């Protein structure tokens, strides 16, 4: 998926030799190219049986994602992405509210994809972005983000976060304090989704060969809903 937020609208043939290889590839694969753009919104929506009518219709629907590590999405990139990949479903092309500092530098890949894909699957739903500056022990300031949510009286009901840290890189006291805020959020009726991580539980190599699992936090918290990835073969 990486790079789709800046993928060109039209692919250009750069040489006659390249064009010849492309034609041979299409003939070999029965008229299909030997490559694809990646997992675009239309592929996700099709695989999960979402039709053009599966979009948000109620005015009080809302959703949010959070960005960390000085990564920021750009409204212009989001609008371009939706123009390229959102033609098959009703959608919005702007984030309704940004809470926190929104940097002006180069767009971050993870922050951009988070916004683009939550607004493609949760299409036509009012979307907020919580932008969290600073670090906690050189990592994401999850507690500061949760305290911000706790102090807000009006906010989206669903929050999706793709960031996470290795459990063994954080103190037990810090994780317990973060879990306390997750429990508070749940008591308010908030749904908080976390990505399970790039490698699931992962593995930590220990000298002597006694390797151990290395789960990701907050994905390992019992007070959030953790979502794994979907692997497509020839999407």
N, C-alpha and C positions, 0 to 999 in steps of 0.2 A: 504494500500500500504506500510505502514511503515515496514521496515526491509527487503524489497525485495532486496536491494542492497547487502545484505549479506546472502541471502537465500541459503541453501546448494543445490548443484546440484542434490543430491539424498536424499530422505527421508528414514531414517532408522527406522525399527521396533524395539522399545525399550523393548518390553516384549511380551510374548505369550498372556497375557490378553488384551493388547492394540491391537494386531493383530486380536484377536477374535472380539473385539468391532468394529474394522474397517470393518471386513467382514460382520458382522450383519448390520452395517450402509449401506454398499453398497447394500446389499440385500433389505433393507427397501426402499432405494431411487432409486431402479431400476438399480442397477449397478454403480451408481455414488456415490462418497464419499460425506459425509455430510458437508464437508468443502472445501474451495478452497484456492489457494495461494493468491488471491487478484486480483486487477485490473492490470493485466500485460499488456505490450505493445501490445501483439497480441489481447487481448480483446478490447482495445481502438481502434485499427486499424480496427477490424472487425465491431464494432458498428458504426464507422464513414465511413463504406464502402470503406476503403482503401485497395487496393490490393498490391501484391508484387511489382507492377510497379509504385506505388505512392511514389516515392522517388525523391530526388533532383538530377537533371541531369546536370544543367548548372553550369559551374565553378565559376561564379560570384555570385551564391546564398550564402547567409550568414545569420546567426542568432546568438543571444547572450542571456545569462541570467546573472543575478547579484546575488552575495552572500554577506550576511551581518552578523553582530553579531558574528564575529570570527568563522563562520562556513565555512568549505572548503570541496570541493569534492576531491576525490583521483583518479588519472588516473587508478591505478590498479583495484579499485572497479568498475570503469566504464567499463573497458575491460572485467572483469568477468561478470558483469551484461549483457553486450551485447552478450557474449558467451552463457549465460543461456537463454536469452529471445529474442535474435535478429535473430534467425535462419530463420524466415519466411520472412524476408525483407532485402534488401541491406542496409548496415549501415556503419558508421564509429565507431571506438572504441577509438578514442582519440580526445580531445579538441585541436583545432588548435592553439589557442592563449589565454593565461591568462594575463589579464591586471590588475596590482596591486599585492599586496603581497599574496602569496599562502602559507598558514600555513602548517606545517609538522606534526601537531598533529592528533588526532583521527578525522576521517571523520565526518562531520555533516550530520544529517539525511535529513534536508530540502535542503541543498545545493546539496547533492548527488542526491536526487530524481529530483530536478529541471534539472540537467544536463542529467540524464539518460532518462527522459521522453521527453524533448525537442528533444533529439537526436534519440528517437524512433518514435515520430510522425513526426517530421521534419527530416526524415531519410536521410542519405547520404548527408547532407548539412554541409558546413563548420560552425563550432560552436566556439564562443568565450565565455569566462567567465570573467566578471568584478568582481574582488575581492576587497571589500571595507572595510578596517579596520577602527577602531574607532567608536565613537558614537556621535549622536546629542541628547543631553538631555537624555542620557541613552538608546537611540533608534537608529534605522537605519539612517545613514547619507545620506539620499536621495539627498540632495542638493549637497553634495560633489561629489556624483556619477554623477549627471546631469552636473555639471560644467566640470567634466572630459570628458564626451561625447561631450560637447559643444566645447572643445578645441582640439578635434581630427578631422582631415580632412578626414580620411579614417576609417570607422567602419561599422559593420553590419547594415542592414536596419531594422531588426526586433529584438526587445528586450522584453524578457518575465521575469517578476518579481513576485515571490510568496509572498513577505514580505509586511507587512503593519502595521499601528498603528491606535489606536482609535483616531478619530478626536479630541475629547475633551482632549487628552493628548498633543496636539500640539498647538502652538500659531497661531493666524490668520495671523500674519505677516510672519511667517515661511511658512505656506501653500501657501500664495499668492506668495512668492518668488519662491517656488518650482513650482507652476503653471506657472510662467513666463518662467521657463526653459523648461517645457513641451511644451509651445507654440512655443518656439524657435526650439525645436526638431521636432515638427510637420511641421514647415515651411521649414525644411531641407528634409522632406519626410520620417522621421523615424516613424516607428510604435512601440508604447510602450504598452505592455499588462500587466495588473495587475490582480492578483487574487482578487476576491470579498471578501475573508475572510472566515474563518472556519464556521461562523454562519450568513453569509449574512450581513444585517445591524446590527444585534446584538441588545442588549437591555441594557440600563443603569437603574438600579433600584434607584429610588429616594425616600427618606423618605416621607411617607404619601401616597404612592401608585401611584403617577403620574409618571409612568415609561416613558422613552423616547427612541427613536431609537438611536443606537450608531454606526454610519457608520464607515467604515475603510478608512483611507487615506494612499496612494494616490488613492485607488480604487474609491473614491467618486469624484475625480477630473474630470471636464468635458473635460479635454484635453488628456485623456488616454482612451484606450479601456479596459473595465473591463470584466473579464471572470468569470462566475460562475462555480460551480462544477457540475458534472454529477453523479447522484445516480443510481446505477445498482441494480436490484433485481435478485439474483441468476446468477451472471455473468458467 
